[in-house]
C-alpha cells in the first residue's frame, strides 16, 4: 500500500508556536493540532506545507526543517512535521479550524492536542525553550558571531 504524507506545520513566531483547534470532522472537533494537510501527488512535503498553511490560515511561510519522527494517522497516512517561519500575514482560521492560539513553550500543555501531534509539539517546545526555531536562527547566530550585519 502506498503511504501518503500528511504534513503538519510547527509554525513559530516571536518565541511562540501556533496551535489550531479542529472544527471538523466531528471525532476531532475541539482538539488542537499543528495545522497542515495532505501532500498532493508530485508535490514535495515542504511545498505541501506552504500550500496548506496558505489555504488554512491565509499566511505565507518558509519551511525550515523536519522534526524527527513520523506518526501513523490511519491506513495509508503518516504525519511528518516541519518547523516553519511566518513570512507574512496574520493567521486566521479559514478552513478546518475555529480558533488559533500562539502558545509559549510553557503554555503548550494548556490545550488538548491530538495524540499524534504530541511528540512533535514536545520537540517544538524544546526548541523554543532552547531559542532555536530552525535554520533562520542558526544563520543569524552564525552571522552575529562572525561580525556580519
Buried (B, 14 or more C-beta within 10 A) or exposed (E): EEEEBBBBBBBBBEEBBBBBBBBEEEEBEEBBBBBBBBBEEEBEBBBBBBBBBBEBBBBEBBBBBBBEEBBEBEEEBBBBBBBBBBEEEEBEBEBBBEEBBBBBBEBBEEBEBBEBBEBBBBBBBEBBEEEBBBBBBEEEEEEEEEEEE
